[in-house]
Amino acid sequence: MEDEFFIPVNYKGAEREYPARLEVFGYSHRFRVVVEGTEVLFEKDEEGSYRAVIPPETQGKIPETGLLQSIAQAIIVILS
């Protein structure tokens, strides 16, 4: 699935939306989200939550940890 959609996030009292794509491969999936100009992958971890992975070739500003956690939580809410 290559269609882009937006993930709504409330972070530090501000409503924001981040463009995302769902990538499905085999029995797994991940979300590719552009956060403040940086592409971040959100994949399921061993506990079933989503973790943010910044590819090593990524250049640019690394988003705040709290923002990445908020996006991961928003993904869980969207999927439930």
ZIFENCOR-V559744 format. One record per residue. N is the residue number from 1. SS is DSSP state (H for helix, E for strand, - for the rest). OMEGA is omega in whole degrees, 0 to 359 (none if undefined). Layout:
n->N ss->SS omega->OMEGA
n->N ss->SS omega->OMEGA
This chain:
n->1 ss->- omega->184
n->2 ss->- omega->181
n->3 ss->- omega->179
n->4 ss->E omega->175
n->5 ss->E omega->183
n->6 ss->E omega->177
n->7 ss->E omega->179
n->8 ss->E omega->182
n->9 ss->E omega->172
n->10 ss->E omega->183
n->11 ss->E omega->181
n->12 ss->- omega->176
n->13 ss->- omega->180
n->14 ss->E omega->175
n->15 ss->E omega->179
n->16 ss->E omega->174
n->17 ss->E omega->181
n->18 ss->E omega->179
n->19 ss->E omega->184
n->20 ss->E omega->173
n->21 ss->E omega->175
n->22 ss->E omega->177
n->23 ss->E omega->181
n->24 ss->E omega->177
n->25 ss->E omega->182
n->26 ss->- omega->179
n->27 ss->- omega->185
n->28 ss->E omega->177
n->29 ss->E omega->173
n->30 ss->E omega->178
n->31 ss->E omega->176
n->32 ss->E omega->187
n->33 ss->E omega->176
n->34 ss->E omega->183
n->35 ss->E omega->180
n->36 ss->- omega->177
n->37 ss->- omega->181
n->38 ss->E omega->178
n->39 ss->E omega->182
n->40 ss->E omega->177
n->41 ss->E omega->175
n->42 ss->E omega->183
n->43 ss->E omega->176
n->44 ss->E omega->175
n->45 ss->- omega->183
n->46 ss->- omega->182
n->47 ss->- omega->180
n->48 ss->- omega->176
n->49 ss->- omega->177
n->50 ss->E omega->177
n->51 ss->E omega->178
n->52 ss->E omega->178
n->53 ss->E omega->177
n->54 ss->- omega->182
n->55 ss->- omega->184
n->56 ss->- omega->181
n->57 ss->- omega->181
n->58 ss->- omega->176
n->59 ss->- omega->180
n->60 ss->- omega->184
n->61 ss->- omega->176
n->62 ss->- omega->182
n->63 ss->- omega->179
n->64 ss->- omega->179
n->65 ss->H omega->180
n->66 ss->H omega->178
n->67 ss->H omega->179
n->68 ss->H omega->177
n->69 ss->H omega->179
n->70 ss->H omega->178
n->71 ss->H omega->178
n->72 ss->H omega->179
n->73 ss->H omega->178
n->74 ss->H omega->177
n->75 ss->H omega->179
n->76 ss->H omega->180
n->77 ss->H omega->179
n->78 ss->H omega->184
n->79 ss->H omega->182
n->80 ss->- omega->none
